[in-house]
């Protein structure tokens, strides 16, 4: 009945999917593999390959990957922060900074540039 | 700017949590470029003076106020790339004194100080300070300077066992070009491990005297020359360069004219044409280079004219099957009175394109008055997108356009920015035809 309604068992509930997940996890223990994946994500576009800097889309992907699972988190952050063309990303760590153009002071938004 | 930096710092001092947040990410930064005001403001802020980037390896600075680079300098840095803009002398001198101590492990240094005030006001002091700083580095692998160095330091650089990339270009005030007064004994081997060499020199014989038949394996040699070399000097250079040792390594040779050469020859077309013809380079100047079978780039962009015929060009092309860039157009003499002693025609061009299938950039003056009747119907090359044929003799623009369309279908333009010759209008017709066909 469940199959007819299009409902599927949760991932990992069957022996075969358990085995598949285990294999996947094992693969993610290989630093070289993760590095290759992240290198591809970071420098996928020709512009990025040329400049060796991740473009905006690549940075978004790296940011998402950093929050996907533990295996990807640290190496993704390394790629994301490894090469910077400005200190703006660091400045954004401050509570008052909304973005590189605006800062919040005593509840008011003020422009920086 | 609506909000001043001072107000910002007072209103929002970094809290402990914010400092911890920065610490979580800052150790990951390996390469950093500072070229925006916002980053500079961040560094200027005293609250963040102790910013620590413990794993920073490459730092690129393209700003004024170089004094604020100091918090970023650390022993972890191995590559420093600095271009200053309008910094005052004291600031720059302070930086030059301090950075070798703060970054003792540098392997690569790139300095462009041409924008500094001191380079115009007191170049000797600045050049001496920079030379002393460079002398501190004993393991440099890459050095790129746009201002001269002291002769003592220059000699040290030439004899460095570690340098792989050496680029010394430009001049400062009354300072001479590089290498003018350098004399290395023939028993010594300078540039022993240099792979990529880029120099501004007054005469070609300066570099010829530094070439040794063995123990130098160059990959690229780019020379900016201030005076047009005699044909014999070019031949001597080619002979000294093309040795068995460099047969498989040398991939790129560029000889071009240093723009701000003294004497004011550039801009005076009559002088340039005279030089172009009087110092005309023949096949003999290039013959030794045919030994370099892996050559990918050959650019001779001097005041000297170049006289080659189809057979000579075919021999050269047959020797360089990997050639990607060939530029043999003199600076201005292509606009001089034709014919040159010898000239290439479209038949020679076809052989060149067939022999060098990887060609993607071509600048070759030719006599376009002869158009082959039976050109191959298949394109010879689809990578080349433009040719500069302005000033070359031409009689039938429609036939020339059809030939180019067949043989070089990607070419959409043949006209340079300026053509004072009688052929100017005919080449414009060729250009119009090509643009019409390619739709560009």
Contacts between the chains, C-beta under 8 A, distances in Angstrom:
chain1	res1	chain2	res2	distance
A	77	B	25	7.3
A	77	B	28	6.1
A	78	B	28	5.2
A	80	B	28	7.8
A	81	B	25	5.1
A	81	B	28	3.8
A	81	B	29	5.6
A	82	B	28	6.1
A	82	B	29	6.8
A	82	B	30	4.8
A	82	B	31	6.6
A	83	B	29	7.9
A	83	B	30	6.7
A	83	B	31	4.3
A	83	B	32	7.8
A	84	B	29	5.8
A	84	B	31	7.2
A	84	B	32	5.2
A	84	B	33	6.9
A	85	B	33	4.5
A	85	B	35	7.3
A	86	B	33	7.1
A	86	B	34	7.4
A	86	B	35	7.5
A	86	B	36	5.1
A	86	B	38	6.7
A	86	B	39	5.0
A	87	B	32	7.6
A	87	B	34	7.1
A	87	B	38	7.3
A	87	B	39	4.0
A	87	B	42	4.9
A	87	B	43	7.3
A	88	B	36	7.6
A	88	B	38	5.8
A	88	B	39	6.9
A	89	B	25	7.5
A	90	B	22	5.7
A	90	B	25	6.7
A	90	B	26	6.5
A	90	B	42	7.4
A	90	B	51	7.9
A	91	B	38	7.0
A	91	B	42	5.5
A	93	B	18	6.0
A	93	B	21	4.2
A	93	B	22	5.2
A	93	B	25	7.0
A	94	B	12	6.4
A	94	B	14	6.5
A	94	B	18	5.2
A	95	B	12	7.1
A	95	B	15	7.2
A	95	B	17	7.9
A	95	B	18	6.3
A	96	B	8	7.8
A	96	B	11	7.0
A	96	B	12	3.9
A	97	B	12	8.0
A	100	B	38	5.9
A	103	B	3	6.4
A	103	B	8	6.2
A	103	B	12	7.3
A	105	B	3	7.1
A	105	B	7	7.3
A	105	B	8	7.3
A	105	B	11	4.7
A	105	B	12	6.9
A	106	B	11	6.9
A	110	B	2	5.5
A	110	B	3	4.4
A	111	B	1	7.6
A	111	B	2	5.0
A	111	B	3	6.9
A	112	B	1	6.6
A	112	B	2	7.8
A	112	B	3	6.0
A	112	B	8	7.7
A	112	B	38	7.0
A	113	B	1	6.3
A	113	B	37	7.6
A	113	B	38	7.2
